[in-house]
Amino acid sequence: MKIAVLSDIHGNHVALQKVLNEIKNTSIKKIFIAGDFIGYYFWPKEVLSMISGLDVIAIQGNHEEMFFNIINQKLCLADILKKYGSGIEEALKNLEESQIRWLRNLPVSNNCVIDGRKISLFHGSPWDPNFYVYPNSDDSIIMRCFQEEADLIILGHTHIQMELTHNKKKLLNPGSVGQPRDGRVGAQWATVDLKTLKINFMCTEYDNSLIRREVYSRHRDMKILTKSLYEK
């Protein structure tokens, strides 16, 4: 059985639709999503509508955590706007109650067994959803990840694709659907053959002109938003 692995969609409905279209053209039915459906970009309602009804195993990311901390008055929206732009504000304004409940009910991590393979799903790291694990992170950090009792350990958060192997275990980051940070054009995700644990990294091309126009009209000088849109 093959699965699709996505992460960090960040309200980019155009990129997500292209990825889902590509998945539909395969035999893949089950999709793992390592959090951050919302934040940064401006179409969270559309993103969650696209996910609805699919065979998805998903968790919250740190942007969902921020969203609920704002609702619970543990964070100030103005501070989030300054650092991340208006993506979470759009979620606060536009998500339906059923979508908010769906996000609220997502766990912060997930362990499951499929076809005899144990899969562990986290956002940042197994110990902290806000911790960044990069391909060149210190060996002690990488080995701490591999302490998980799983064949496949999935992370997100960095927006950078990663595959590492230790004692037949795989540590995977599929990159970001909505906001890749390695300079390549496209929506990043991955497929995994659970029989062999072979990982294929994907980078689906899409027209980001709509996203670019909206970002530039709202947050032209916010590099965390513009850089991933391949601004020269």
C-alpha positions in Angstrom: 0.0 0.0 0.0 1.2 3.5 -0.8 0.3 6.6 1.2 0.6 10.3 0.4 2.2 12.5 3.0 1.5 16.3 3.1 2.3 19.1 5.6 2.2 22.8 6.0 -0.6 23.7 3.5 -1.0 27.1 5.2 -4.2 28.2 3.5 -2.8 27.9 0.0 -5.8 26.3 -1.7 -4.4 26.5 -5.2 -1.3 24.4 -4.3 -3.4 21.9 -2.4 -5.9 21.4 -5.3 -3.0 20.6 -7.7 -1.6 18.1 -5.2 -5.0 16.5 -4.6 -5.6 16.3 -8.4 -2.2 14.5 -8.7 -3.1 12.1 -5.9 -6.4 11.3 -7.6 -4.5 10.1 -10.6 -2.8 7.4 -8.5 -4.0 4.4 -6.6 -3.3 6.2 -3.3 -6.4 6.6 -1.0 -4.9 7.4 2.4 -3.4 10.8 3.1 -1.3 11.8 6.2 -1.1 15.5 7.0 1.4 16.7 9.6 -0.4 19.9 10.5 -0.6 23.6 9.7 -3.7 23.7 7.5 -4.0 27.4 8.3 -1.8 30.5 8.7 0.2 32.6 6.3 -2.1 32.6 3.3 -5.7 33.5 3.0 -8.0 30.5 2.1 -8.3 28.3 5.1 -12.0 27.6 4.6 -11.3 26.4 1.1 -8.4 24.2 2.2 -10.5 22.4 4.9 -13.4 22.0 2.4 -11.0 20.2 0.0 -9.8 17.9 2.8 -13.3 17.1 4.0 -14.5 13.6 2.9 -11.0 12.3 2.1 -9.4 9.4 4.0 -7.1 11.6 6.1 -5.0 11.0 9.2 -4.0 14.4 10.5 -2.7 16.4 13.4 -2.6 20.0 14.5 0.4 22.1 13.7 1.8 25.2 15.6 -0.5 27.5 13.5 -3.5 25.6 14.7 -2.1 26.0 18.2 -1.8 29.7 17.7 -5.3 29.9 16.3 -6.8 28.3 19.4 -4.6 30.3 21.8 -6.0 33.5 20.2 -9.6 32.2 20.6 -8.7 31.4 24.3 -7.1 34.8 24.8 -3.7 33.4 25.5 -2.2 35.2 22.5 -2.8 38.6 21.0 -4.0 38.6 17.3 -2.1 41.9 16.7 1.2 40.2 17.6 0.5 37.3 15.2 -0.4 39.7 12.4 3.0 41.4 12.7 4.9 38.2 12.6 2.9 35.9 10.3 0.5 38.1 8.3 -3.3 37.8 8.1 -3.7 34.1 7.4 -4.8 33.2 10.9 -7.1 36.3 11.0 -8.8 34.9 7.9 -9.3 31.6 9.7 -10.9 33.4 12.6 -13.2 35.3 10.3 -14.2 32.6 7.8 -14.0 29.1 9.2 -17.3 27.4 9.8 -18.1 26.1 13.2 -17.8 22.5 11.9 -14.3 23.2 10.5 -13.2 24.8 13.8 -14.5 21.7 15.7 -12.6 19.4 13.2 -9.4 21.3 13.9 -9.9 21.4 17.6 -10.4 17.6 17.7 -7.2 16.9 15.9 -4.5 15.4 18.2 -1.0 17.0 18.4 0.5 13.6 17.4 -0.8 10.3 16.1 0.4 6.7 16.1 -1.2 4.1 13.9 -0.4 0.7 12.2 -1.1 0.2 8.5 -0.2 -2.9 6.6 1.9 -3.9 9.6 3.9 -0.7 9.6 3.9 1.5 12.7 3.6 5.2 11.7 4.2 8.1 14.0 3.0 11.6 13.0 4.3 14.8 14.5 4.5 18.4 13.5 7.8 19.8 14.7 9.4 17.0 16.6 8.2 14.0 18.7 8.7 16.1 21.9 7.6 19.6 20.8 5.4 20.8 17.9 7.4 24.0 17.7 10.8 22.4 17.5 12.6 22.4 14.1 14.3 19.3 12.9 16.4 19.9 9.8 18.4 17.4 7.7 21.6 18.9 9.1 20.4 19.1 12.7 22.8 17.8 15.4 23.1 14.1 15.5 21.7 14.1 19.0 18.4 15.6 17.8 18.1 13.2 14.9 18.8 10.2 17.1 16.2 11.5 19.6 13.7 11.3 16.8 14.7 7.8 15.9 14.0 6.7 19.5 10.3 6.5 18.5 9.0 3.0 18.2 7.9 3.4 14.7 8.9 2.2 11.2 8.0 5.6 9.7 8.4 8.9 11.6 6.7 11.8 9.9 7.5 15.5 10.7 6.6 18.8 9.2 7.2 22.4 10.3 10.6 23.2 8.6 9.0 23.3 5.1 12.1 21.4 3.8 12.0 17.9 2.5 14.0 15.3 4.4 14.6 11.6 4.4 16.9 9.9 6.9 17.4 6.3 7.8 18.5 4.5 10.9 18.2 0.8 11.8 15.6 0.4 9.0 13.5 3.2 10.4 12.7 6.2 8.2 12.5 9.8 9.3 10.4 11.8 6.7 9.5 15.4 6.2 7.5 15.9 3.0 8.2 19.6 2.7 5.4 22.2 2.5 2.5 22.1 0.1 1.8 25.8 0.6 5.1 27.5 1.3 8.3 25.5 0.5 11.5 27.0 1.8 14.2 25.5 -0.3 13.9 27.8 -3.3 12.2 25.3 -5.6 9.0 26.1 -7.5 6.0 23.9 -6.7 3.9 22.3 -4.0 6.0 19.8 -2.1 4.8 16.4 -0.7 5.8 12.8 -0.7 4.6 9.2 -1.3 5.6 6.2 0.7 5.4 2.6 -0.2 4.7 0.9 3.1 5.9 -2.5 1.9 9.4 -1.2 1.1 9.4 2.2 2.9 10.6 3.7 -0.3 9.9 7.4 -0.3 9.3 9.5 -3.4 9.5 13.3 -3.0 7.1 15.2 -5.2 7.1 18.8 -6.3 3.9 19.7 -8.1 3.9 22.7 -10.3 1.0 25.2 -10.0 0.2 28.8 -11.0 0.8 30.9 -7.9 -0.2 34.2 -9.5 -3.4 34.5 -7.4 -1.5 33.9 -4.2 1.3 36.3 -5.2 -1.2 39.1 -6.0 -3.0 38.7 -2.7 0.2 38.6 -0.7 1.6 41.7 -2.4 -1.6 43.6 -1.9 -1.6 42.8 1.8 2.0 42.1 2.9 4.4 43.2 0.2 7.3 43.7 2.6 6.8 40.5 4.7 9.6 38.3 3.3 8.3 35.2 5.1 5.3 35.3 2.7 7.0 36.7 -0.4 10.2 34.6 -0.5 8.4 31.3 -1.0 6.6 32.8 -4.0 9.9 33.0 -5.9 10.2 36.8 -5.8 13.3 37.9 -7.7 
